[in-house]
Amino acid sequence: MIKHYRFLLVALIVTINCFSQSKKAVAPSLYYPSLHSWEKRSPESVGLSASAIQEAIKIAQQAESPNPRSMEENHYKTFGKEPFGDGIGPFEDRGDQTGIIVYKGYKIAEWGNPLKCDMTHSVAKSFLSTVVGLAIDQQLIASVNDLVAPYIPSIELFVTNPVTKPAEQFKQTALLQPFNTPHNKTITWESMLRQTSDWEGTLWGKPDWADRPDVDPKKWLNRSRNIPGTVYEYNDVRVNALALAVTSVFRKPLPQVLKQSIMDPIGASSTWRWTGYQNSWIVLDGQPVQSVSGGGHWGGGMFIHAEDMARFGLLHLRNGKWNNQQLISENWIKQSKTPGPANPAYGYMNFFLNTNRKFLPDAPESAFVHIGNGNNAIYVDQENDLVVVLRWITQSGMNQTIGAILAAMK
Protein backbone atom coordinates (compact mmCIF):
# COMPACT_ATOMS: atom_id res chain seq x y z
CA MET A 1 0.00 0.00 0.00
CA ILE A 2 2.87 2.39 0.91
CA LYS A 3 4.56 1.69 -2.44
CA HIS A 4 1.26 2.45 -4.16
CA TYR A 5 1.04 5.87 -2.46
CA ARG A 6 4.66 6.62 -3.29
CA PHE A 7 3.94 5.81 -6.94
CA LEU A 8 0.94 8.15 -6.96
CA LEU A 9 2.99 10.93 -5.32
CA VAL A 10 5.80 10.64 -7.88
CA ALA A 11 3.27 10.61 -10.72
CA LEU A 12 1.61 13.73 -9.31
CA ILE A 13 4.93 15.60 -9.04
CA VAL A 14 5.85 14.65 -12.61
CA THR A 15 2.45 15.81 -13.84
CA ILE A 16 2.78 19.16 -12.05
CA ASN A 17 6.28 19.72 -13.47
CA CYS A 18 5.14 18.88 -16.98
CA PHE A 19 2.14 21.19 -16.63
CA SER A 20 4.39 23.98 -15.34
CA GLN A 21 6.83 23.51 -18.23
CA SER A 22 4.02 23.48 -20.78
CA LYS A 23 2.68 26.74 -19.35
CA LYS A 24 6.08 28.35 -19.70
CA ALA A 25 6.41 27.08 -23.22
CA VAL A 26 3.19 28.69 -24.43
CA ALA A 27 3.74 32.04 -22.68
CA PRO A 28 3.49 34.70 -25.41
CA SER A 29 6.62 36.74 -26.08
CA LEU A 30 6.54 40.47 -26.67
CA TYR A 31 6.82 41.58 -30.28
CA TYR A 32 9.53 44.02 -31.36
CA PRO A 33 9.88 45.31 -34.92
CA SER A 34 13.08 44.31 -36.66
CA LEU A 35 15.40 46.47 -38.72
CA HIS A 36 13.60 47.66 -41.90
CA SER A 37 10.46 45.72 -40.97
CA TRP A 38 7.44 46.38 -38.76
CA GLU A 39 4.62 43.84 -38.78
CA LYS A 40 1.22 45.32 -39.53
CA ARG A 41 -1.99 43.86 -38.17
CA SER A 42 -5.58 44.84 -38.80
CA PRO A 43 -7.46 46.35 -35.87
CA GLU A 44 -9.91 43.41 -35.87
CA SER A 45 -7.11 40.84 -35.55
CA VAL A 46 -6.04 42.33 -32.21
CA GLY A 47 -9.54 42.93 -30.88
CA LEU A 48 -10.00 46.58 -31.83
CA SER A 49 -12.90 48.21 -33.60
CA ALA A 50 -11.84 49.02 -37.16
CA SER A 51 -14.53 51.69 -37.52
CA ALA A 52 -13.41 53.40 -34.30
CA ILE A 53 -9.80 53.44 -35.51
CA GLN A 54 -10.91 55.01 -38.79
CA GLU A 55 -12.87 57.59 -36.83
CA ALA A 56 -9.74 58.39 -34.81
CA ILE A 57 -7.73 58.91 -38.01
CA LYS A 58 -10.44 61.18 -39.38
CA ILE A 59 -10.41 63.26 -36.19
CA ALA A 60 -6.63 63.63 -36.37
CA GLN A 61 -6.60 64.68 -40.00
CA GLN A 62 -9.30 67.26 -39.41
CA ALA A 63 -7.33 68.70 -36.48
CA GLU A 64 -4.20 69.56 -38.46
CA SER A 65 -2.24 72.48 -37.07
CA PRO A 66 -3.27 75.79 -38.70
CA ASN A 67 0.28 77.16 -38.43
CA PRO A 68 2.39 77.73 -41.57
CA ARG A 69 4.04 74.67 -43.08
CA SER A 70 7.20 76.72 -43.50
CA MET A 71 8.99 76.25 -40.20
CA GLU A 72 11.07 79.35 -40.86
CA GLU A 73 7.97 81.47 -41.46
CA ASN A 74 6.36 79.96 -38.38
CA HIS A 75 9.46 80.85 -36.35
CA TYR A 76 9.39 84.52 -37.27
CA LYS A 77 5.68 84.70 -36.46
CA THR A 78 6.29 83.27 -32.97
CA PHE A 79 9.69 82.85 -31.26
CA GLY A 80 11.35 85.14 -33.79
CA LYS A 81 9.64 88.11 -32.11
CA GLU A 82 11.61 87.57 -28.90
CA PRO A 83 14.79 89.57 -28.14
CA PHE A 84 17.70 88.03 -30.05
CA GLY A 85 15.13 85.82 -31.77
CA ASP A 86 16.90 85.34 -35.11
CA GLY A 87 17.10 81.77 -36.37
CA ILE A 88 20.61 80.30 -36.14
CA GLY A 89 19.88 76.68 -37.05
CA PRO A 90 18.33 74.95 -40.07
CA PHE A 91 14.59 74.99 -40.79
CA GLU A 92 12.60 72.73 -43.08
CA ASP A 93 9.03 72.81 -44.38
CA ARG A 94 6.86 70.22 -42.68
CA GLY A 95 4.69 67.48 -44.14
CA ASP A 96 1.01 66.59 -43.75
CA GLN A 97 -0.74 65.80 -40.50
CA THR A 98 0.66 62.36 -39.74
CA GLY A 99 0.12 59.52 -37.31
CA ILE A 100 1.01 55.95 -36.37
CA ILE A 101 -0.84 53.68 -33.94
CA VAL A 102 1.12 50.85 -32.31
CA TYR A 103 -0.79 48.31 -30.21
CA LYS A 104 0.94 45.42 -28.42
CA GLY A 105 4.00 46.29 -30.50
CA TYR A 106 2.25 45.86 -33.85
CA LYS A 107 1.54 48.68 -36.27
CA ILE A 108 -2.25 48.98 -36.44
CA ALA A 109 -2.62 52.09 -38.60
CA GLU A 110 -0.62 54.90 -40.17
CA TRP A 111 -1.48 57.93 -42.27
CA GLY A 112 0.03 61.13 -43.67
CA ASN A 113 3.80 61.11 -44.30
CA PRO A 114 5.17 58.62 -41.73
CA LEU A 115 8.58 58.40 -43.41
CA LYS A 116 9.17 62.14 -43.91
CA CYS A 117 11.88 63.52 -41.63
CA ASP A 118 10.44 66.68 -40.09
CA MET A 119 11.58 68.96 -37.31
CA THR A 120 10.32 67.47 -34.08
CA HIS A 121 10.96 70.53 -31.91
CA SER A 122 10.98 69.80 -28.17
CA VAL A 123 10.69 66.04 -28.53
CA ALA A 124 14.46 66.47 -28.96
CA LYS A 125 14.51 67.11 -25.20
CA SER A 126 13.34 63.54 -24.58
CA PHE A 127 16.26 62.24 -26.63
CA LEU A 128 18.55 64.56 -24.65
CA SER A 129 17.29 63.37 -21.26
CA THR A 130 17.70 59.78 -22.48
CA VAL A 131 21.35 60.50 -23.26
CA VAL A 132 21.77 61.93 -19.76
CA GLY A 133 20.28 58.67 -18.50
CA LEU A 134 22.93 56.75 -20.42
CA ALA A 135 25.61 58.83 -18.68
CA ILE A 136 24.06 57.90 -15.33
CA ASP A 137 23.79 54.21 -16.27
CA GLN A 138 27.43 54.19 -17.36
CA GLN A 139 28.47 56.04 -14.18
CA LEU A 140 29.96 58.92 -16.17
CA ILE A 141 27.71 60.94 -13.86
CA ALA A 142 27.55 59.42 -10.39
CA SER A 143 24.12 60.79 -9.45
CA VAL A 144 21.49 63.19 -10.76
CA ASN A 145 21.79 64.93 -7.41
CA ASP A 146 25.42 65.84 -8.08
CA LEU A 147 26.33 69.41 -8.90
CA VAL A 148 26.97 69.93 -12.60
CA ALA A 149 29.90 72.36 -12.21
CA PRO A 150 32.56 69.84 -11.03
CA TYR A 151 31.97 67.77 -14.18
CA ILE A 152 32.47 70.63 -16.62
CA PRO A 153 35.90 72.19 -17.31
CA SER A 154 36.38 75.35 -19.34
CA ILE A 155 35.25 74.68 -22.91
CA GLU A 156 37.10 75.99 -25.96
CA LEU A 157 34.97 77.49 -28.71
CA PHE A 158 35.71 76.42 -32.27
CA VAL A 159 36.06 79.60 -34.29
CA THR A 160 37.44 80.40 -37.72
CA ASN A 161 38.33 84.01 -36.91
CA PRO A 162 41.90 85.31 -37.40
CA VAL A 163 44.31 84.02 -34.78
CA THR A 164 45.45 87.53 -33.83
CA LYS A 165 43.28 88.83 -31.01
CA PRO A 166 41.98 92.42 -31.28
CA ALA A 167 43.22 94.72 -28.52
CA GLU A 168 39.69 95.35 -27.25
CA GLN A 169 39.44 91.63 -26.42
CA PHE A 170 42.60 91.66 -24.29
CA LYS A 171 42.00 89.73 -21.02
CA GLN A 172 38.64 88.47 -22.27
CA THR A 173 38.55 84.68 -22.15
CA ALA A 174 37.85 82.67 -25.27
CA LEU A 175 36.68 79.80 -23.10
CA LEU A 176 33.09 78.92 -22.16
CA GLN A 177 32.50 78.50 -18.44
CA PRO A 178 28.74 77.84 -18.32
CA PHE A 179 28.60 76.76 -14.66
CA ASN A 180 31.06 79.22 -13.13
CA THR A 181 28.78 81.88 -11.60
CA PRO A 182 27.87 81.72 -7.88
CA HIS A 183 24.32 80.68 -8.79
CA ASN A 184 25.23 78.20 -11.55
CA LYS A 185 27.65 76.43 -9.21
CA THR A 186 24.62 75.36 -7.11
CA ILE A 187 22.81 73.66 -10.02
CA THR A 188 22.33 69.88 -10.04
CA TRP A 189 21.74 67.55 -12.98
CA GLU A 190 18.30 66.85 -11.50
CA SER A 191 17.27 70.52 -11.60
CA MET A 192 18.49 70.82 -15.20
CA LEU A 193 16.41 67.79 -16.20
CA ARG A 194 13.31 69.13 -14.48
CA GLN A 195 13.73 72.68 -15.87
CA THR A 196 14.03 74.07 -12.37
CA SER A 197 17.71 75.14 -12.46
CA ASP A 198 17.23 78.87 -13.14
CA TRP A 199 20.57 78.69 -14.98
CA GLU A 200 21.81 82.20 -15.81
CA GLY A 201 23.88 83.31 -18.75
CA THR A 202 24.12 83.61 -22.50
CA LEU A 203 24.75 80.62 -24.74
CA TRP A 204 25.10 80.61 -28.54
CA GLY A 205 24.10 84.28 -28.57
CA LYS A 206 20.84 83.71 -26.66
CA PRO A 207 20.47 85.13 -23.12
CA ASP A 208 18.42 83.01 -20.73
CA TRP A 209 16.03 85.92 -20.09
CA ALA A 210 15.31 86.35 -23.82
CA ASP A 211 13.57 82.96 -24.08
CA ARG A 212 9.88 83.60 -23.42
CA PRO A 213 10.83 86.93 -21.79
CA ASP A 214 8.97 88.44 -18.87
CA VAL A 215 6.21 90.83 -19.88
CA ASP A 216 7.98 93.47 -17.79
CA PRO A 217 11.24 94.44 -19.59
CA LYS A 218 12.58 95.90 -16.34
CA LYS A 219 12.99 92.35 -15.03
CA TRP A 220 15.02 91.08 -17.97
CA LEU A 221 18.42 92.06 -16.58
CA ASN A 222 17.55 92.44 -12.90
CA ARG A 223 15.52 89.39 -11.98
CA SER A 224 15.96 87.58 -8.68
CA ARG A 225 17.50 84.09 -8.78
CA ASN A 226 15.51 81.09 -7.60
CA ILE A 227 17.06 78.27 -5.60
CA PRO A 228 17.56 75.32 -8.02
CA GLY A 229 14.72 72.83 -7.77
CA THR A 230 12.12 75.28 -6.48
CA VAL A 231 10.65 77.01 -9.55
CA TYR A 232 9.75 75.42 -12.90
CA GLU A 233 10.42 77.45 -16.05
CA TYR A 234 10.47 76.03 -19.56
CA ASN A 235 13.59 77.52 -21.12
CA ASP A 236 15.49 76.38 -24.20
CA VAL A 237 18.70 78.27 -23.40
CA ARG A 238 19.01 76.19 -20.23
CA VAL A 239 18.22 73.02 -22.14
CA ASN A 240 21.06 73.84 -24.53
CA ALA A 241 23.34 74.36 -21.51
CA LEU A 242 22.47 70.81 -20.41
CA ALA A 243 23.26 69.49 -23.91
CA LEU A 244 26.64 71.24 -23.80
CA ALA A 245 27.34 69.82 -20.33
CA VAL A 246 26.58 66.20 -21.21
CA THR A 247 28.56 66.54 -24.46
CA SER A 248 31.53 67.48 -22.31
CA VAL A 249 30.91 64.44 -20.09
CA PHE A 250 30.79 61.97 -23.00
CA ARG A 251 33.65 63.71 -24.86
CA LYS A 252 31.91 62.95 -28.14
CA PRO A 253 28.95 64.28 -30.19
CA LEU A 254 25.60 63.36 -28.64
CA PRO A 255 24.13 62.13 -31.97
CA GLN A 256 26.86 59.46 -31.99
CA VAL A 257 26.02 58.43 -28.43
CA LEU A 258 22.30 58.25 -29.23
CA LYS A 259 22.87 56.32 -32.46
CA GLN A 260 25.16 53.68 -30.95
CA SER A 261 23.31 53.14 -27.68
CA ILE A 262 19.65 53.64 -28.61
CA MET A 263 18.71 54.22 -32.23
CA ASP A 264 20.71 51.42 -33.86
CA PRO A 265 19.62 48.77 -31.32
CA ILE A 266 15.91 49.65 -31.77
CA GLY A 267 16.24 49.39 -35.55
CA ALA A 268 15.77 53.08 -36.31
CA SER A 269 16.47 54.31 -39.82
CA SER A 270 19.64 56.06 -40.91
CA THR A 271 17.71 59.19 -41.91
CA TRP A 272 17.25 60.99 -38.57
CA ARG A 273 19.55 63.92 -37.82
CA TRP A 274 20.20 65.83 -34.59
CA THR A 275 21.69 69.27 -35.20
CA GLY A 276 22.75 72.33 -33.29
CA TYR A 277 23.38 75.87 -34.52
CA GLN A 278 25.80 77.48 -36.92
CA ASN A 279 27.69 78.92 -33.93
CA SER A 280 27.41 76.04 -31.43
CA TRP A 281 30.77 74.45 -32.22
CA ILE A 282 33.39 73.59 -29.61
CA VAL A 283 36.80 71.93 -29.61
CA LEU A 284 36.75 68.49 -28.00
CA ASP A 285 39.90 66.39 -27.85
CA GLY A 286 41.34 68.35 -30.76
CA GLN A 287 38.26 67.94 -32.96
CA PRO A 288 35.46 70.38 -33.84
CA VAL A 289 32.18 69.10 -32.37
CA GLN A 290 28.74 70.64 -32.68
CA SER A 291 26.80 70.95 -29.43
CA VAL A 292 23.23 70.01 -30.37
CA SER A 293 20.07 71.82 -29.35
CA GLY A 294 17.16 70.50 -27.33
CA GLY A 295 14.54 71.76 -29.76
CA GLY A 296 13.79 73.89 -32.80
CA HIS A 297 13.33 77.19 -30.95
CA TRP A 298 15.91 78.96 -33.15
CA GLY A 299 16.06 76.24 -35.80
CA GLY A 300 17.88 72.93 -35.64
CA GLY A 301 17.13 70.14 -33.20
CA MET A 302 15.94 66.65 -34.09
CA PHE A 303 14.83 65.94 -37.67
CA ILE A 304 13.15 62.53 -37.63
CA HIS A 305 10.25 60.60 -39.16
CA ALA A 306 7.19 59.25 -37.35
CA GLU A 307 8.21 55.59 -37.54
CA ASP A 308 11.51 56.23 -35.75
CA MET A 309 9.56 58.24 -33.17
CA ALA A 310 7.24 55.24 -32.70
CA ARG A 311 10.22 52.94 -32.08
CA PHE A 312 11.49 55.37 -29.45
CA GLY A 313 8.01 55.36 -27.87
CA LEU A 314 7.90 51.55 -27.87
CA LEU A 315 11.24 51.48 -26.06
CA HIS A 316 9.70 53.58 -23.28
CA LEU A 317 6.52 51.50 -23.30
CA ARG A 318 8.72 48.47 -22.55
CA ASN A 319 10.61 50.30 -19.78
CA GLY A 320 13.86 50.71 -21.69
CA LYS A 321 14.09 47.11 -22.88
CA TRP A 322 14.35 46.02 -26.52
CA ASN A 323 14.15 42.30 -27.16
CA ASN A 324 16.49 40.88 -24.49
CA GLN A 325 18.63 43.99 -24.13
CA GLN A 326 18.12 46.68 -21.47
CA LEU A 327 19.19 49.76 -23.43
CA ILE A 328 18.36 52.25 -20.73
CA SER A 329 17.76 51.23 -17.15
CA GLU A 330 14.23 50.66 -15.95
CA ASN A 331 15.04 52.85 -12.98
CA TRP A 332 15.84 55.76 -15.31
CA ILE A 333 12.48 55.39 -17.05
CA LYS A 334 10.79 55.36 -13.64
CA GLN A 335 12.64 58.53 -12.58
CA SER A 336 11.86 60.22 -15.89
CA LYS A 337 8.12 59.86 -15.42
CA THR A 338 8.11 60.76 -11.72
CA PRO A 339 6.44 64.14 -11.05
CA GLY A 340 8.73 66.92 -9.87
CA PRO A 341 7.96 68.93 -6.70
CA ALA A 342 7.87 72.23 -8.60
CA ASN A 343 5.63 70.90 -11.38
CA PRO A 344 3.62 67.71 -10.75
CA ALA A 345 2.76 67.48 -14.47
CA TYR A 346 6.41 67.30 -15.60
CA GLY A 347 8.99 64.57 -15.17
CA TYR A 348 12.43 64.70 -16.75
CA MET A 349 12.30 66.62 -19.98
CA ASN A 350 10.34 66.17 -22.07
CA PHE A 351 8.10 63.75 -20.20
CA PHE A 352 4.74 65.47 -19.92
CA LEU A 353 2.66 63.60 -17.35
CA ASN A 354 -1.11 63.27 -17.29
CA THR A 355 -1.38 64.19 -13.61
CA ASN A 356 -5.06 64.49 -12.65
CA ARG A 357 -5.74 63.91 -16.36
CA LYS A 358 -5.21 67.60 -17.07
CA PHE A 359 -2.96 67.27 -20.13
CA LEU A 360 -5.11 64.66 -21.91
CA PRO A 361 -8.51 64.38 -20.20
CA ASP A 362 -9.55 61.39 -22.34
CA ALA A 363 -6.43 59.36 -21.50
CA PRO A 364 -5.53 57.45 -18.33
CA GLU A 365 -3.59 59.32 -15.67
CA SER A 366 -0.69 56.87 -16.00
CA ALA A 367 -0.02 57.84 -19.64
CA PHE A 368 2.80 60.24 -20.55
CA VAL A 369 3.75 62.14 -23.69
CA HIS A 370 7.00 63.22 -25.31
CA ILE A 371 5.83 66.44 -26.91
CA GLY A 372 7.13 69.32 -28.98
CA ASN A 373 5.78 72.40 -30.68
CA GLY A 374 3.62 71.73 -33.68
CA ASN A 375 2.23 69.63 -31.99
CA ASN A 376 4.59 66.68 -32.33
CA ALA A 377 3.78 63.95 -29.83
CA ILE A 378 4.75 60.43 -28.83
CA TYR A 379 1.95 59.15 -26.59
CA VAL A 380 2.96 56.23 -24.34
CA ASP A 381 0.22 54.29 -22.52
CA GLN A 382 1.56 51.30 -20.59
CA GLU A 383 -1.87 50.63 -19.11
CA ASN A 384 -3.26 49.90 -22.58
CA ASP A 385 -0.04 48.66 -24.27
CA LEU A 386 -0.33 51.54 -26.71
CA VAL A 387 1.99 53.98 -28.49
CA VAL A 388 0.64 56.73 -30.75
CA VAL A 389 2.67 59.22 -32.76
CA LEU A 390 0.81 62.35 -33.80
CA ARG A 391 2.40 65.14 -35.81
CA TRP A 392 1.15 68.63 -36.70
CA ILE A 393 -2.05 68.40 -34.67
CA THR A 394 -3.87 70.78 -32.33
CA GLN A 395 -3.96 70.11 -28.59
CA SER A 396 -7.71 69.45 -28.57
CA GLY A 397 -7.39 67.26 -31.66
CA MET A 398 -4.67 65.22 -29.98
CA ASN A 399 -6.87 64.56 -26.95
CA GLN A 400 -9.88 63.65 -29.10
CA THR A 401 -7.79 61.33 -31.27
CA ILE A 402 -6.39 59.49 -28.26
CA GLY A 403 -9.89 59.23 -26.82
CA ALA A 404 -11.21 57.72 -30.06
CA ILE A 405 -8.35 55.17 -30.16
CA LEU A 406 -9.05 54.13 -26.58
CA ALA A 407 -12.73 53.82 -27.44
CA ALA A 408 -11.76 51.29 -30.11
CA MET A 409 -10.62 48.98 -27.31
CA LYS A 410 -14.03 48.84 -25.62
N, C-alpha and C positions, 0 to 999 in steps of 0.2 A: 504493500500500500504506500509506504514511504517513497519507494522508487517511482511509483506512479505519480505522486505529487511533485517529486523533483523533475520528472519529465515534463509535466504540465507547466511548471514554473519556468524551465528553460525555454520551452516553446513560446510561452508568453513574452519573455524577454526578447527573444529573436524577432517575434512579430512586431513588438513595439519599436525595436531598432530599425527594422525594415520599413515600417510605416513612417518613422521619423526621417529616414534617408530619402524616401520617396517624396515626402513633403518638401524637403530641401531641394530636391532635383527639379520640381515643377515650379519653384518660386520664380516669378517673372523678374527679369533683369531690366534695369532702366535703359531706355534707348538714348543714344547720343548720335547726332549726325556725324558722318565721316567727312574727310576732306573732299571737297568738290561734290558732295552728295548729301541731300537731306530728304529723307523719306516723307512723301506726302500721303495723307490719309483723308478720306472724306469725312465730314462731320458725323454722318450717320454711323460710320464704322467704329467710332469711338464714343458713341452714345450721345452725340450732340444733335440739336435741331438744326437741320440745314437751312430752313427758312429763317430762323432767328440769326444765324450767322450772316446770311445775306442781308438781313435787315441791319445788322451791325455795320457791315461794309458800306451800305447805303448812307447810314447816319454819318460815318466818318467822311465819306467823299463829299457830302453836302456841308460839312463843317470845315472845309478847307480854310486855312488862314487867309484873311483878306489883305495881308501885307504884300508889298511888292515882291516879285520873284527875284529881282535883282538884289542880292544881299548887300551890295555896295550902296545902292539907292536906299535900301531899308536902313542901313547904318546911318546915313546922313540925315534921315528923317527922325532918328531916335537918338542913339548914343552919340552920334556925331555932333549933336548940339551941346554936349558937355564941354567944359573947359579942357583944352588940349585933346579934343575929341577926334582929331584926324586919324583915318585908318592907316595902320603901319604894317598890316599883314595882308595876305591874299584874300580875295572874296571870289565867290562863284555863284552864278545864278542857280537857283534851286529847281527841283523837279516837281512833279505832281504830288498831291496829297497821296500818301503811301502808307501801307500797313502790312503787317505779318502777324498771324495768330499761331502760336505754338502751344499745343496741348499734349501733356504727357510726353513731351520731347518731340512729337511729330508735328510737321507743318500742316495745319488744317486749312489755312486760306492765306492768300496774299493778293495785293492789288497795287495799282500805281506803278512806281519805278523802283522796285525793291533792290535792284542792282546798280542804281545810280549813286555814286559817291557824292554826298552833299555835306555842306557844313553842318555840324551837329551841335554847335554852340556849347552850352554849359554841360552837356553830357560828357565833354572832355574832362570835366572835374572828376567824374566817377572813374575814368581811366587813371587820372592822376592819383586819386586816393588809393586805388588798387596798387599802383606802383609803390606808394608809401608803405602799404601793407606788405609788399614783397620785401622792402628794406627791413621791416620789423621781423618778418618771418626768418630772414637770413641773418638777423642780429647785426646788421649794419647800423641800425638804430636800436639801442637797448630797450627803450620803452617810449610809448607815446607821451608819457608824462615828463620825459627829459626836456630840458631847455634846448632850443634849436641852436643858439649861438655857439656853444662849444664844438658843434659838429662842422661849423662853416668857417673856413679860413677866408682871408681876403681873396677876392676873385678878380682875375685879370680880364679886362674887356678885350675883345678882338676888334681892332680898328685898322682901317687902311689909310689913315691920315699920315702925313709926313712924319718922319721920326723926330725931327727937330721940334721941340716944344716951345710954343709962343711964350714970350716973357710974362704975359698976363696970367698964364697958367702955372707960373712958378710956385712951388710948394702945394699945389693942388694935386691930390692923389689921382692916379689913373686906375685905382683898384676899387672894386665894389666891396662894400662892407655892410650888407643889408641887415645885419643883426647886431650893430655896434652902438646903437643909442641906448641911453639908460632904460627907456621903456622896452625897446626891442630885445634887450638882453633878458627880459623876464618872460618871454614868449615860449610856450611849449609846442611840441608837435601836435598835441591834442587840440589846443586852442586854434592852431592854424587849420586843422582838418574840420573843425566845427564852425569856422568863420567867426570866432570870438576873440581873435588875437589883438585887434586894434593896432596892427602893425602900422608904423609910420614911416613915410619916406617917399621917394620918387624912384620908379623903376621903369626902364625903357621909355623914358620921357613922359611917364604918366604919374602924377602925384596921387597919393592915396585919397586925398580929399576931393579930387576931380571926378572920381567914379561915383555916379549918382550923388552929386554934391548936395549939401544942405541947402534948403531954400533960402537961408539967411547967409549971404556972402561974407558977412562979418565973422562967421564961424569957420570959414575955410582954412585960414592960417592960424587961428587962435583957439582951436577946440581943446577941450579937456580930454585927457587920456583915460581910457577905461582899463581897469585891472583885467588882464587876459583871462578869458573864461567866463566873464560876467555879462557881456553885452554882445548879442548877435548882430552882425552887419554883413550883408552880402556885398563882397567887394573883390573885383577881379584883379586889381593891383596886388592885393595880398595873396590871392591865389597864385599869381605869377611869381611872387616871392617864394611861395612854397615849392613851386616847380623848380626854381633856381636852386633852392636849398637841397632838394632830393637829388637833383642832377649832380651837385657837388659831392653828395654822399656816395652815389653809384660810380662816379668818375667816368661816366659814359652817357651818351644821349638817351633820354628816356624812351623814345620810340624803339630803340634797340632792345631795351630792357623789357618793354611791353611785348614786343614781337616774340622774343625768345622764350619768355616765361609764361605768357598768356595766349597771345593771338595764334601763334603757330600750333601749340598743343590743342586748342579748341577747333582747329581746322578753318580759321578765318582766311579770307582771300588775301592776295598780295596787293590789293588795290587801295587799302586804307592808307592815309597819310596823316601824321600829327606834326603840325608846324608851329613855329613861333612867329617872330616879327623880323623885319629887315634889319633892325638894330639890336636884336637880342642874342648876339653872338659873344661867346666867351672863349678864353684859351684854357683847355683842359689837357694836362699831360702833353703839352706841346702841340695840340691839335685844335683847330677851330671847331667849336660845338655850338649848335643853336639851342638855347634854352626855350622850351616850348611853352605855349600859353594854355591856360585852363579854360579857354572858351573863345568865342568869336567876337568879343566885345569891340576890338579894334581890328578885326580881321584875323585870319589864321585859325588855329585850334585843330580839332579833329575833323577830317574829311573822311567819311565812311558811309557804306551803304547799309540798308535796313537789315539784310541777312546777317552781316557781321555783328550788327547791334543785337540781333536776336540770339546769336551764339553767346555773346557776352551776358545777356540776360539769363540764358539757360544755365550758364556757369554759376550765377548767383542763386538761381532757383535751386540748384543742387548743392548749395553751401560750399562753393569753391572747388568742387570735385568734378573731374571730367574722366569718364570711364573709370579706371582704377587709380587715377593719379590725382592727388590733392594739390592743385595748382596754387591756391591761396588758402591759408588756414581757415578752418571753420570758425575759429575764435575771432579772426579778423572780420569775417562776414557778420558775426553776431555783434561785434563792437560797432561796425559801420551802420547798422540799422537800430542802434540803441539811441533813444532820444537824448538830446543834450539838455543840461539844466537851464541854459539861456533860451533855448528854443525847442520845445518838446516835439515839434513837427519836423525836425532836422536831425539827421544822424551825422556821419562823416560825409563830406561833400562827394557827390551830389545825390545823396540818399534822401529823397523827400518822403517822409513817413505820412501815413494816413491816420495820424493820431486823432481820436474822436471822430474819424471819418470826415474831417473838414476838407482835405485836399480833393478826395474823390468820394463824394457821398454815396455813390452806388456800389462802391467796392468795399471789401472787408477791411477792418482796421489793421489787420496784419500785413496787408499789401504795402509795397513801397515802389517808388518810381525814380529812375535816373532821368532827369529832365533838363532840357535846355530851351532857350528862346526859339520860338518858331510856330507852334511848340514841336519839339522833338522829344519823344518819350520812350523809355523802355519800362514797361509795367511788369512787375514781378509779383506773382501771387502764389506763394507756397501752399496756401490753404486749398487752392483749387488746381494746383499743378499746371499753372498757366503763365505764359509769357506773351506779351503783346507789344509790338513796336508800332508806334504811330508817329508820323512825320507831317509837319505843316498842317496842324489842326488846332482849332480853338480850344480853350480850357473846358468850356461847357460841352463841346463836341466830344472831347476826350472822355469826359465822365459818362456821357450818354452812350458812347461806343462801348466802353468797358461794361456798363450796365447791361447792354443788349447781349454782349458775349456771355456774361454770367447767366443771363436769362436762358440762353441756349442750353445750359446744363440742367435746367429744371425739368 
